[in-house]
Amino acid sequence: YGIYNEVGEVVVNGGWIEVYDSAIQNCDTMYTPLGGGDAVKNCVTINGGTVRSTVYGIYNDGGDLYVTGGTVFTDGSEAFWQGLGTLPEEWTEIISAIYNINGGTVDITGDLYDETTGTGILIWSVNGMHALCNHGGEVTINGGTFKGLGNRGVIYNGSVYAQAIDPKPDTGIPCRVYVNGGLITNSDTSDWRYEDDPTKGILNNGEYARVVMTGGTISGGIADRGGNLYLGSKAVFNMTGGEIVGGIARNRGGNIYAATGSQ
C-alpha cells in the first residue's frame, strides 16, 4: 500500500502516489477525533495530485472518501497478482480506480476534467477495469469526469460478482449511486474489443443496486446491449434530470437497456 489508513484521517493535496496493489487503503475502523467527540469513520480526502495503481487506486473498505480534485487511475496490468493466469470475469468486475465496499461512502464534488489545463477531477481506467466500482455502499457524484477504455462498465454498481469470489453469503448492504453532476463517458468510442460487454457507461446489476440520476451526463458508451446504461434483473434506476446521450449498441438499447425484472 502507498497509504494504509487504519485509524484516523488522510488528506492528499498534491504530489504523486503510485504502488503495485492499492495506492490508498481506507479501512472501516472507527476512531475518536483527537479533540474529542463521537467516534467517526476513517476518512480520506483527495484535493489534488495523482493516485495511481496497477490494481486499486483507492480501496475504500467501509470508510469515508471525498474527492474534490486530482486524478485517480488504474491500468489493471497487475490484476493477475492472484496467480490466476488469465483474468476471470468476476475479477474484471472489481479491479477499479475507486473500489467501495462494506458500507463505505464516497463523495465526488468538483469541476469536470479539462485536458488542456489538466485541472478538475479525473477518475479513469483501462484494460477492462472500472473507473469506479460500488460493491456495497453509497456513492454521490456531484462533478468530475469518469472515463474508461475497454471497460465492462465505466461505473459498476452491484453485488452479483462479489458472491462469486467471496465464500460468505451476501450481506444485503445496499448499493447506491447518486449522479447529480459530472460526466461519465467511454474515452474511445472506436473501441470494440469487449464486444460482449453488458455496458460501457453504468452497469447497474443485482437486487441491492440502485442508481438515482438528477443531473450530469452519461455519453459515448458502446456495448452489445445498453451502451450508456445497463439495468440488470432486480436493479432500480430513477431519473429526474441530467442527460443520457450518444450511446451505441450492437444489439439493443444504445442509451438504456432494461433487463426483465428491473425497474
Solvent accessible surface area in square Angstrom, and as a share of the most:
residue,aa,sasa,rsa
1,Y,137,0.52
2,G,35,0.34
3,I,48,0.24
4,Y,104,0.40
5,N,9,0.05
6,E,94,0.42
7,V,94,0.54
8,G,12,0.12
9,E,106,0.48
10,V,28,0.16
11,V,76,0.43
12,V,13,0.07
13,N,108,0.55
14,G,39,0.38
15,G,59,0.56
16,W,151,0.53
17,I,30,0.15
18,E,89,0.40
19,V,44,0.25
20,Y,115,0.44
21,D,34,0.18
22,S,2,0.01
23,A,0,0.00
24,I,0,0.00
25,Q,17,0.08
26,N,0,0.00
27,C,15,0.09
28,D,78,0.41
29,T,50,0.29
30,M,106,0.47
31,Y,36,0.14
32,T,81,0.47
33,P,43,0.27
34,L,192,0.96
35,G,84,0.81
36,G,37,0.36
37,G,62,0.59
38,D,124,0.64
39,A,51,0.40
40,V,61,0.35
41,K,56,0.24
42,N,0,0.00
43,C,20,0.12
44,V,0,0.00
45,T,23,0.13
46,I,0,0.00
47,N,63,0.32
48,G,10,0.10
49,G,25,0.24
50,T,25,0.15
51,V,0,0.00
52,R,79,0.29
53,S,1,0.00
54,T,27,0.16
55,V,0,0.00
56,Y,13,0.05
57,G,0,0.00
58,I,0,0.00
59,Y,41,0.16
60,N,0,0.00
61,D,29,0.15
62,G,3,0.03
63,G,0,0.00
64,D,28,0.14
65,L,0,0.00
66,Y,88,0.33
67,V,0,0.00
68,T,68,0.39
69,G,9,0.08
70,G,15,0.14
71,T,25,0.14
72,V,0,0.00
73,F,10,0.04
74,T,0,0.00
75,D,23,0.12
76,G,3,0.03
77,S,54,0.35
78,E,66,0.29
79,A,0,0.00
80,F,93,0.39
81,W,101,0.36
82,Q,77,0.34
83,G,68,0.65
84,L,74,0.37
85,G,59,0.57
86,T,110,0.64
87,L,39,0.20
88,P,45,0.28
89,E,85,0.38
90,E,44,0.20
91,W,34,0.12
92,T,19,0.11
93,E,0,0.00
94,I,5,0.02
95,I,0,0.00
96,S,0,0.00
97,A,0,0.00
98,I,0,0.00
99,Y,15,0.06
100,N,0,0.00
101,I,23,0.12
102,N,78,0.40
103,G,28,0.27
104,G,0,0.00
105,T,48,0.28
106,V,3,0.02
107,D,41,0.21
108,I,0,0.00
109,T,62,0.36
110,G,27,0.26
111,D,109,0.57
112,L,95,0.47
113,Y,57,0.22
114,D,59,0.30
115,E,127,0.57
116,T,129,0.75
117,T,89,0.52
118,G,42,0.41
119,T,81,0.47
120,G,20,0.19
121,I,1,0.00
122,L,16,0.08
123,I,0,0.00
124,W,76,0.27
125,S,0,0.00
126,V,22,0.13
127,N,64,0.33
128,G,2,0.02
129,M,4,0.02
130,H,0,0.00
131,A,0,0.00
132,L,0,0.00
133,C,0,0.00
134,N,0,0.00
135,H,16,0.07
136,G,2,0.02
137,G,7,0.06
138,E,76,0.34
139,V,0,0.00
140,T,27,0.16
141,I,0,0.00
142,N,60,0.31
143,G,4,0.04
144,G,0,0.00
145,T,4,0.02
146,F,0,0.00
147,K,40,0.17
148,G,0,0.00
149,L,53,0.26
150,G,0,0.00
151,N,0,0.00
152,R,32,0.12
153,G,0,0.00
154,V,0,0.00
155,I,0,0.00
156,Y,0,0.00
157,N,0,0.00
158,G,1,0.01
159,S,9,0.06
160,V,61,0.35
161,Y,44,0.17
162,A,27,0.21
163,Q,99,0.44
164,A,68,0.52
165,I,63,0.32
166,D,54,0.28
167,P,136,0.86
168,K,138,0.58
169,P,117,0.74
170,D,54,0.28
171,T,106,0.62
172,G,24,0.23
173,I,56,0.28
174,P,63,0.40
175,C,0,0.00
176,R,60,0.22
177,V,1,0.00
178,Y,65,0.25
179,V,1,0.00
180,N,64,0.33
181,G,11,0.10
182,G,14,0.13
183,L,46,0.23
184,I,0,0.00
185,T,17,0.10
186,N,6,0.03
187,S,50,0.32
188,D,54,0.28
189,T,74,0.43
190,S,84,0.54
191,D,11,0.06
192,W,82,0.29
193,R,144,0.52
194,Y,69,0.26
195,E,81,0.36
196,D,121,0.63
197,D,2,0.01
198,P,27,0.17
199,T,0,0.00
200,K,3,0.01
201,G,1,0.01
202,I,0,0.00
203,L,2,0.01
204,N,0,0.00
205,N,27,0.14
206,G,8,0.07
207,E,104,0.47
208,Y,70,0.26
209,A,2,0.01
210,R,77,0.28
211,V,0,0.00
212,V,30,0.17
213,M,0,0.00
214,T,68,0.39
215,G,11,0.10
216,G,20,0.19
217,T,32,0.18
218,I,0,0.00
219,S,24,0.16
220,G,13,0.13
221,G,0,0.00
222,I,1,0.01
223,A,3,0.03
224,D,42,0.22
225,R,74,0.27
226,G,0,0.00
227,G,0,0.00
228,N,0,0.00
229,L,0,0.00
230,Y,41,0.16
231,L,7,0.03
232,G,2,0.02
233,S,59,0.38
234,K,117,0.50
235,A,0,0.00
236,V,20,0.12
237,F,28,0.12
238,N,65,0.33
239,M,81,0.36
240,T,119,0.69
241,G,22,0.21
242,G,35,0.33
243,E,96,0.43
244,I,20,0.10
245,V,68,0.39
246,G,56,0.54
247,G,17,0.17
248,I,83,0.42
249,A,27,0.21
250,R,126,0.46
251,N,76,0.39
252,R,138,0.50
253,G,26,0.25
254,G,24,0.23
255,N,58,0.30
256,I,70,0.35
257,Y,37,0.14
258,A,62,0.48
259,A,19,0.15
260,T,129,0.75
261,G,48,0.46
262,S,23,0.15
263,Q,142,0.63
